[in-house]
């Protein structure tokens, strides 16, 4: 079946850029034209308006994983049991929440500054469950979220059903004051279209390696050309090894999602004419579901650790899994109502914290979004540009202090362990898929 991202199809495409041919020189090179790379390009252009900045991407700019996520701008996460107020992990959770709030503010700033029309809704979203036992320590979670600046409210039963237009969910914590929803492909396309004149983008350009030259400069070699630069920012997230960085302690997860046709007026009224919403599961492999402003339903209820990408037949099986999840929530929708099904990749770490590093002189990199790439990716781009430019701040220091991705065992031991862990999590999330 066709792997077509609904967000990208509905956002439309920007004018094509050339691919790299021959030799180029730049002051700054950014590898990766997703949210992080484009945010870094904007920040570098502000810090160094006279510099030549080049961005390269292996495929079309703004159409990779950044455009394929579920569109959650995450400021406040669902706290784990050891992160609740009074527990040992609360201090770290509070720091992460302050970083998350800064990340959410960065998204809002970019949208306002560049006039990006991306269906941004500063409306919060829900941590919701079908099985109430999977939403534990509710009072402590509400107290914890409120303590770090979120606005949190517990809903259940009829009150929740009236908010979501489905009776599938039995309990939820709505979390606002920073958490937002948007159309991810429109957002990243907006970042691309708003790049200033001193930024050049090369699309469909694969970088095969970085080479150190005399005088401290760096040459990025591609299949049909090369770029020589003084400073290089690697913003590849799940694909950071493509730049020769194998020590990031990150790994790629493959996700798949589907997006339906718009609900008819009759269907929309039947679910109560509810406001657009987003639901995140409290289980790692539970479903992520959205009702969009144009009345479509998006569902993502598969996440896998794989060493090879999904094939067309594999994706068809995942689509059937999406249909099952859709019908649990909206029985009137079936496979015939799905307009788009696609895959995307997420960059994860064992600790849930990113890799954010000066790799060596002149080379800086960040990876490990752990499912929060819209907001944190936007912030990381700015902070990576700042650290490479010698700019310091308390926020940057907080991010670097928290950037401890954790140790990963060598392959194939990690591969085996990851697959087993995902199977176990799938069993635990069965009622939430």
Secondary structure, DSSP 4 states (H G I P E B T S, - for coil): -----HHHHHH--PPP-PPP-EEEEEEEEEE--SHHHHHHHHHHHHH-TTS-EEEE-SSSTT-SHHHHS--EE-SS----GGGSTTSTTHHHHHHHHHHHHHHHHHHHHHHHHHT--S--B---EEEEESSGGGS--HHHHHHHHHHTT-EEEEEEHHHHHHHHS-SS--EEEEEESS-EE--HHHHHHHHHHT--TTEEEE-S--EEEEEE-GGG-EEEEESSEEEEEEEEEE--GGGGGGGT---S-EEEEEEEEEEEPPPPHHHHHHTT-PPPEEEE-SSTTSPEEEE-TTS-EEEEEEEE--SS---HHHHHHHHHHHHHHHHHH-TT--GGGEEEEEEEEEEEESSS--EEEEEETTEEEEE--TT-HHHHHHHHHHHHHHHHTT---HHHHHHHHH------PPTTHHHHHHHHHHHHHHHHTGGG-
